[in-house]
Amino acid sequence: MKLAIALLFLLFSAAFPQAPVYTTNFPNTENPISENGQWINGKDFGVDWANVQTTPDLAFGTLLPSQYGDSTAILTGSWSPDQSAQATIKAVSASAQCCHEVELRLRTVISAHSITGYEINCSVDGSKYLQIVRWNGPLGDFDYVNALSTGCKNGDVLRAKIVGDVISVYKNDVLILQGTDSTFKQGAPGIGFYDDQDDNWNQFGFFNFTAQNEGSASIPPPSPGKKKGHPNGSLDTLIRVDKPGL
């Protein structure tokens, strides 16, 4: 009997593997973020981008080396292609000028002079945009997958996941945007920040962050709820946003 139970447990574990989860409230003061080697940074590994820094309970950006050199950091380790990232936003003072944004990363790979993967950004200023962007490798080489004319504010919870070729974005547990792209199949989740106006980096960022593999054993995604900001309730309307950076 015990053997049968053990075999059933093994079969269940194989069929429904546990989903790796990484969560942090950024307890340390670090520049760049490391958390005992858990993070890879844009400047240290990618050269052409900026690193991410932290103080207790806050992750935020550092001085950009160029217009599109966003502060970027992704998690180390092996991640499933189906993955999600979530963070709570800090935005102390909302500037009226574009561009100040927080970013989640999915399926991202950083190497020398190259970042590939998907960025989900949300403005925390008066410009009000939320975008799904594909980064193609070299600095400044990117394409918009989809976008929406809405921004984020202090205390908002931004979540993004990719399952197959579909990227879904949630704000405060409401599904607000989706996009489809099949270019990149592997990579890690992470975070990023952009400010091309005033370099007041500690005025906005993330209070906390959680990433996990999506799958049969993963925590269920938030309920889609009411679709916001889409004509006729559609999630497929492409809205181009003219802004100088990502």
Order of alpha helices (4+ residues) and beta strands (2+ residues): alpha-beta-beta-alpha-beta-beta-beta-beta-beta-beta-beta-beta-beta-beta-beta-beta-beta
